Structures are given as C-alpha cells and as structure tokens.
Amino acid sequence: MPLGQNESTCADGHAKLAAMFSAGVMQDAQILWDFHQMPDEGRATDIGIGLGSHDIGVAEHAADLYQKGRFPVVVFTGANAPTTLDRFPRGEAVYFADRAMEFDVPLQAIIVESKATNTSENFRFTRDLLAARNIEVSSATIISKPYQQRRAWATARKVWPSLDLVCSARWLGLGEYIESIADPDRVLNMLVGDTQRLWVYAEARFAVPVQVPAVVRAAYDRLVDAGFTRRLVAAS
C-alpha cells in the first residue's frame, strides 16, 4: 500500500473512533493502554507461551518470534471464554496453533494445551503438561494481547514463580489495535476489565500485586462511570 494511502487509512480509522467515543474516553483509554505495555527484552527463552483469547494476532506474533529464534517451542494454551466460543468453537489454542502453522511454524515446534479457561490455568496447565512430557524449562516468553501483559506477568509470577519471564505483544498503538480487532466497544470494555483484574486478582491471590498509579486508577474510574463495565468481575 502506498505510504499516502496508508496514512489516509489510519486517519480515517482515527476519525471513526473520534466520532464513536468522546475525546475524554479515548484519552483515558490511552492512559490504560500505555500502562499495560511492557518492554520486550528481546532475549531468547526456553519456550514461548501464547495465551488464548479473541485476538488471533497473538498466534501471528508468536510465529514471528519463533522465526526470529526467540524460542524453539511454543505452547498455545486456552479452551474458550464466552467471548471466543463463537469465533473459535474448537478452542482458542487449536486455532492459534493452526494460525501459527500458516505462518510457517512447524507442527513439531507447537504444543497445544486446550483445557485452560483463565489465565491462572493457562500457566498451571502449561507447567503440568510440560512436566508430564519431561520437558524442563527455566524461562519463557509470554505472548499475549497488548493490554493483558501486566496481568499475564503478575499471574505467572504467582503460579510459576521459578520461571524467568519475558513479555511480548504486537507493538500497536491503541487506535491501530482497535482497527485490527474491528470491535472498538469490545476492546475498550476488555481494556477496563483487564485493568480491574490487576487488583481484584491480587486480592484473591490469583496474581502478585501490581502497583497501579493514581493517574491510571482515575482514568479507569472515569471509564467505568462512562459505562465500560461489561468485562468487570465481582470483587471478593
């Protein structure tokens, strides 16, 4: 696509978002988005762990990291959530594995864990599956949605504390990501929900605590007040 055409497409996408949501909503969403990003250290690890979700881009990014030699084996983990049952009826991990193979990851480099229904189970079931296969690992690259990175890290630190972790996700701006998913309301609701889960899951001891800056909590509160509550969970 010519550069000018690409810029025009991005501008059109941002204009549509501006028309759909207020400037304040997008500013607050950007604060949450920026907070959830974690730098990819770029170093090799024993395995990759691709977390299942509605975002097939996780599998594509995992394939790209595999091709770059970041890990020799990738585990795709995930059954279904209510948000993915219609899209991935055979299970998230199965579809992610298929997508990775379309991007030239060989079958022998893929392990499918197809029972996990939440992030804690993603790591527990992956750990147990590797142990059952006598595969010893001391480090892993967690591949997730961009706004899931902090929660994924906090959960892994709780469930699998001995594992040396690197986090990685597609490096997209918020507007670009919303355009790639083609469901702005879903992305903003899930962004708010993942933010809330940082403290709710830490309080429930599903994850280690993560310090949430006051500016992030304030942006979260405003988005909740604006009605982005579909992905909130009940606090204990």
Backbone hydrogen bonds, N-H to C=O, Kabsch-Sander energy under -0.5 kcal/mol:
donor,donor_aa,acceptor,acceptor_aa,energy
6,N,2,P,-2.4
7,E,3,L,-2.5
8,S,4,G,-2.1
9,T,5,Q,-2.4
10,C,6,N,-2.4
11,A,7,E,-2.4
12,D,8,S,-2.5
13,G,9,T,-2.3
14,H,10,C,-2.6
15,A,11,A,-2.2
16,K,12,D,-2.2
17,L,13,G,-1.9
18,A,14,H,-2.4
19,A,15,A,-1.9
20,M,16,K,-1.7
21,F,17,L,-2.9
26,M,22,S,-2.1
27,Q,23,A,-2.3
28,D,24,G,-2.4
29,A,25,V,-2.6
30,Q,26,M,-2.1
31,I,27,Q,-1.7
32,L,28,D,-1.9
33,W,29,A,-2.8
34,D,30,Q,-2.9
35,F,31,I,-1.8
36,H,32,L,-1.8
37,Q,33,W,-0.8
37,Q,34,D,-0.7
41,E,39,P,-0.7
45,T,70,R,-2.7
47,I,139,S,-0.9
48,G,73,V,-2.2
49,I,141,T,-2.9
50,G,75,V,-3.0
51,L,49,I,-0.7
51,L,143,I,-2.6
52,G,77,T,-2.8
56,I,54,H,-0.9
58,V,55,D,-1.8
59,A,56,I,-0.8
60,E,56,I,-1.4
61,H,57,G,-2.5
62,A,58,V,-2.3
63,A,59,A,-2.2
64,D,60,E,-1.9
65,L,61,H,-2.3
66,Y,62,A,-2.4
67,Q,63,A,-2.5
68,K,64,D,-1.2
69,G,66,Y,-1.9
70,R,65,L,-2.3
74,V,109,A,-2.6
75,V,48,G,-3.1
76,F,74,V,-0.6
76,F,111,I,-2.6
77,T,50,G,-2.4
77,T,75,V,-0.6
78,G,113,E,-2.4
79,A,116,A,-3.3
84,T,81,A,-2.1
85,L,81,A,-1.3
88,F,84,T,-3.4
91,G,88,F,-2.3
92,E,79,A,-3.5
93,A,78,G,-2.3
95,Y,91,G,-1.8
96,F,92,E,-2.7
97,A,93,A,-2.4
98,D,94,V,-2.1
99,R,95,Y,-2.5
100,A,96,F,-2.5
101,M,97,A,-2.2
102,E,98,D,-1.6
103,F,99,R,-0.9
103,F,100,A,-0.6
104,D,101,M,-1.7
105,V,100,A,-1.9
109,A,106,P,-1.8
110,I,107,L,-1.9
111,I,74,V,-2.3
113,E,76,F,-3.1
113,E,111,I,-0.5
114,S,112,V,-0.6
122,N,118,N,-2.1
123,F,119,T,-1.5
124,R,120,S,-2.5
125,F,121,E,-2.9
126,T,122,N,-1.3
127,R,123,F,-2.5
128,D,124,R,-2.4
129,L,125,F,-2.4
130,L,126,T,-2.4
131,A,127,R,-2.1
132,A,128,D,-2.3
133,R,129,L,-1.2
134,N,131,A,-1.6
135,I,130,L,-3.0
136,E,134,N,-0.7
140,A,164,D,-2.6
141,T,47,I,-2.2
142,I,140,A,-0.6
142,I,166,V,-3.4
143,I,49,I,-2.9
143,I,141,T,-0.6
144,S,142,I,-0.6
144,S,168,S,-1.7
148,Q,145,K,-1.8
149,Q,146,P,-0.8
152,A,148,Q,-2.8
153,W,149,Q,-2.6
154,A,150,R,-2.6
155,T,151,R,-2.4
156,A,152,A,-2.6
157,R,153,W,-2.3
158,K,154,A,-1.1
159,V,155,T,-2.9
160,W,156,A,-2.9
163,L,160,W,-2.0
164,D,138,S,-2.7
165,L,163,L,-0.5
166,V,140,A,-1.9
168,S,142,I,-2.6
172,L,170,R,-1.4
177,Y,173,G,-2.7
178,I,174,L,-2.6
179,E,175,G,-2.1
180,S,176,E,-2.1
181,I,177,Y,-2.0
182,A,178,I,-2.1
183,D,178,I,-0.7
187,V,183,D,-2.1
188,L,184,P,-2.4
189,N,185,D,-2.2
190,M,186,R,-2.6
191,L,187,V,-2.4
192,V,188,L,-2.1
193,G,189,N,-2.3
194,D,190,M,-2.8
195,T,191,L,-1.5
196,Q,192,V,-2.2
197,R,193,G,-1.9
198,L,194,D,-0.7
198,L,195,T,-1.1
199,W,195,T,-0.6
199,W,196,Q,-0.9
200,V,196,Q,-2.2
201,Y,197,R,-2.1
202,A,198,L,-0.7
203,E,199,W,-2.3
204,A,200,V,-1.6
205,R,202,A,-1.2
206,F,201,Y,-3.1
207,A,201,Y,-1.0
208,V,154,A,-1.9
216,V,213,P,-0.6
217,R,213,P,-2.2
218,A,214,A,-2.5
219,A,215,V,-1.7
220,Y,216,V,-2.5
221,D,217,R,-2.5
222,R,218,A,-2.1
223,L,219,A,-2.0
224,V,220,Y,-2.4
225,D,221,D,-2.4
226,A,222,R,-1.4
227,G,224,V,-1.7
228,F,223,L,-2.3
229,T,227,G,-1.8
232,L,229,T,-1.5
